[in-house]
């Protein structure tokens, strides 16, 4: 076992900037350390460490969101999903462009975002999902980074001036995963169970699809009704925020009896062993752009735009454009339960499904469209679907 003095010296070198953390093999004091699974399963940089050597200037600086904590002298990210997505981007760039596979050619820059700092309040109360992208966009505009990697479901329907988002990586599975230690599915949850979610979209669809207790309560006396409400209702716990690991810990501690998470994130983190059941699209329509990664660059940076063009998955880009046109038409926010999904059918056509709901789930309005799988046609489908649901909803619909 290496001495503590050696570990301390390595930590000091890293902190001073003269030692670059590349993989755990560069640190003998870390070979025998026990790390969380999400650290053990991933590579955290280049492949060598160098002491007192001037580092190579990165060709591409990738910006991603995150917070920091110290774990055995290593600065690692407390938002591993965002880092996994940055690594996916880096790996694809390196595979397609030999010059980017050289040591130091790509640097991942972790940026603290307001959305990651404030976890005690619902997103809607502190400014909405744009809080996960604001600081990264500012770093991009200020040339502190060259490209910005986002979860597309976190990206507002408008883009900041001087930036473009020309690239979507191939989309992961869009479905939601049900995770529970006490039930095999949502409809098997024991009476009185608490479901943890930070998503109004999930909450409203759950409450809409499982209204049976309301029917029972309506046919009994007041005293029985009070008893049933206390002991039989399934409760949806709002503001269940935090990263995947935090939410799973709360589940294991019994804070909630079940939670729903995006299957795409669990796959990217190699954590699908926690999944109890995968919900179908019909049971839980996904969030707009769920499972899609978007990569932005400055509008005047042709070199980065060319790199991103080589990564773009056009089928995903078009589907995301359709869904975001639907969301933009509805002027959706974090206070609005909205879901939308565009996909290609067996004939190569686009099939779009959209949904808006009252927050309490008492009303859910749904629509669908089918048409050519082409950008302008799909944008028009998304807008038209949004206009239909707006007219059906009427004033005050989202105030329930």
Beta strands, then each sheet from edge to edge (+ up, - down):
strand 1: 60-65
strand 2: 68-71
strand 3: 74-77
strand 4: 106-111
strand 5: 147-151
strand 6: 163-168
strand 7: 176-180
strand 8: 194-196
strand 9: 235-237
strand 10: 258-262
strand 11: 277-278
strand 12: 293-298
strand 13: 337-344
strand 14: 350-357
strand 15: 364-371
sheet 1: 4+ 1+ 5+ 12- 6+
sheet 2: 2+ 3-
sheet 3: 9+ 8+ 10+ 7- 11+
sheet 4: 13+ 14- 15+
end
